[in-house]
Amino acid sequence: MTPHRPSAVPARRPSLLALALVTGIGPFATDTYLAALPQVRDALATSSAGAQLTITGFIVGLAVGQLVAGPVSDGRGRRGVVLLSAAAFTAVSLLCVVAPSVELLVLLRVLQGLVAGAGVAVGRAVISDSHTGVAAAQAFGTLAAITLLAPVIAPAVGGLVLAVADWRAVFGLMAALGVLMLVAAVVGVPETLPPERHQRGGLRALGSRVGNLVVDRAFMHPVAVQCLATAGFFVYIGGSSLVLQGALGLSSGTYSLVFATNAAAMAAASLAFRLTVARWGARPLRWVGLLTSTAGAVALLVVALAEGAEVPLAAVWPLLCLVVAGMGLVLPANTVLGQEAGRRSAGTASSLLGGSGFLVGAAVTPLTGIVGDESVLAMAALMVPGFVAAVLVAAAPHLRRR
């Protein structure tokens, strides 16, 4: 394996706006047509579960695309992978517009997720190539704030489209955004991995890069923390609609307000990370985020145990907001720590860090529904173990030194 050597700054630095489009359009495409699922179900003569598979398939593809594309970019360079990702996303989105069956739409959504995941993973690697230290941390914080907002505003944007057209037009919008992503990549994302730093191609070399990072404790530590914290967070993502609308009786409008407010708090925390990381550093800010999210989840569990089935929204909402806002610090801080530890193979590191988190998220998202107890207590009880375990793993190096 070619050892890592700091590279010269590229002839021109990548545009942060272009990278935001490359990494943000994938998350935006996750749930843009959420409100159109009943239309998809009826138009394609399928069940509600079949329509929902089009979203699940995209999330799985997004995870796998990150795992595959990063190592490929370490061998072939970043720019080509980003351009191919944007072009393929546009083409697949156009095919979704004319999909005649739910089976084909699910397959296309998996492919759409794969190519979108490539943009997410390689976009982070471009930051590692072209930025170091505080500049890298601030750039990761900016991208995190933008990409965290994307899936929150997506259903609202999709709803505006649905007010004047049907569900197929939403995929037309995705194709248009794919064109915008392609133009942004052409104009704003230069090659940041010079030929002398390209690593060997082939499955054996790829496996060697992955293995080299997997046995590196300094790299796997932030990966483990991210997977555990993500497990707690995605329980909220998957269960909040069932619990807040089912158990607490919120209307869809009130639920949207709660969800959007929490997501805005998360994006604000990511922006705060960018503004304070130069002074405080990524690791202390990760601790603030972990402890905030864990405290919110534990307090929610205590309140649910005390109140039983009649947990008031006035208690649930601010505690969930704490959980979500804390993740706005955890995710960018953990990205900084993981990418720095894996800088020698930045694309592979980005793949493992992001892809593993999404795979864990996809696995735990349906837990609240699976256990069959759609209550605040059940959701809190499922969230707490992930966050507590993340805190314990984060503290493990300090405990060993004692």
FENJOTA-V434320 format. One record per backbone hydrogen bond with DSSP energy under -1.0 kcal/mol. NH is the residue of the N-H (numbers start at 1). CO is the residue of the C=O. Records with the same first field share a line. If there is no record, write none. Layout:
NH: CO, CO
This chain:
15: 188
19: 15
20: 16
21: 17
22: 18
23: 19
24: 20
25: 21
28: 24
29: 25
34: 31
36: 33
37: 34
40: 36
41: 37
42: 38
43: 39
44: 40
46: 41
51: 47
52: 48
53: 49
54: 51
55: 52
56: 52
57: 53
59: 55
60: 56
61: 57
62: 58
63: 59
64: 60
65: 61
66: 62
67: 63
68: 64
69: 65
70: 66
72: 68
73: 69
74: 70
76: 72
77: 73
82: 78
83: 79
84: 80
85: 81
86: 82
87: 83
88: 84
89: 85
90: 86
91: 87
92: 88
93: 89
94: 90
95: 91
96: 92
97: 93
99: 96
105: 101
106: 102
107: 103
108: 104
109: 105
110: 106
111: 107
112: 108
113: 109
114: 110
115: 111
116: 112
117: 113
118: 114
119: 115
120: 116
121: 117
122: 118
123: 119
124: 120
125: 121
126: 122
127: 123
128: 124
129: 125
130: 126
131: 127
135: 132
137: 133
138: 134
139: 135
140: 136
141: 137
142: 138
143: 139
144: 140
145: 141
146: 142
147: 143
148: 144
149: 145
150: 146
153: 149
154: 150
157: 153
158: 154
159: 155
160: 156
161: 157
162: 158
163: 159
164: 161
165: 161
169: 166
172: 168
173: 169
174: 170
175: 171
176: 172
177: 173
178: 174
179: 175
180: 176
181: 177
182: 178
183: 179
184: 180
185: 181
186: 182
187: 183
188: 184
189: 185
197: 194
198: 195
199: 74
206: 202
207: 203
208: 204
209: 205
210: 206
211: 207
212: 208
213: 209
214: 210
215: 211
216: 213
220: 216
221: 217
223: 219
224: 220
225: 221
226: 222
227: 223
228: 224
229: 225
230: 226
231: 227
232: 228
233: 229
234: 230
235: 231
236: 232
237: 233
238: 234
239: 235
240: 236
243: 239
244: 240
245: 241
246: 242
248: 243
250: 244
255: 251
256: 252
257: 253
258: 254
259: 255
260: 256
261: 257
262: 258
263: 259
264: 260
265: 261
266: 262
267: 263
268: 264
269: 265
270: 266
271: 267
272: 268
273: 269
274: 270
275: 271
276: 272
277: 273
280: 276
281: 277
285: 281
286: 282
287: 283
288: 284
289: 285
290: 286
291: 287
292: 288
293: 289
294: 290
295: 291
296: 292
297: 293
298: 294
299: 295
300: 296
301: 297
302: 298
303: 299
304: 300
305: 301
306: 302
307: 303
308: 304
310: 307
315: 312
316: 312
317: 313
319: 315
320: 316
321: 317
322: 318
323: 319
324: 320
325: 321
326: 322
327: 323
329: 326
330: 326
331: 327
333: 329
334: 330
335: 331
336: 332
337: 333
338: 334
339: 335
340: 336
341: 337
342: 338
343: 340
345: 342
346: 343
349: 345
350: 346
351: 347
352: 348
353: 349
354: 350
355: 351
356: 352
358: 354
359: 355
360: 356
361: 357
362: 358
363: 359
364: 360
365: 361
367: 364
370: 366
371: 367
375: 373
379: 375
380: 376
381: 377
382: 378
383: 379
384: 380
387: 383
388: 384
389: 385
390: 386
391: 387
392: 388
393: 389
394: 390
395: 391
396: 392
399: 395
400: 396
401: 397
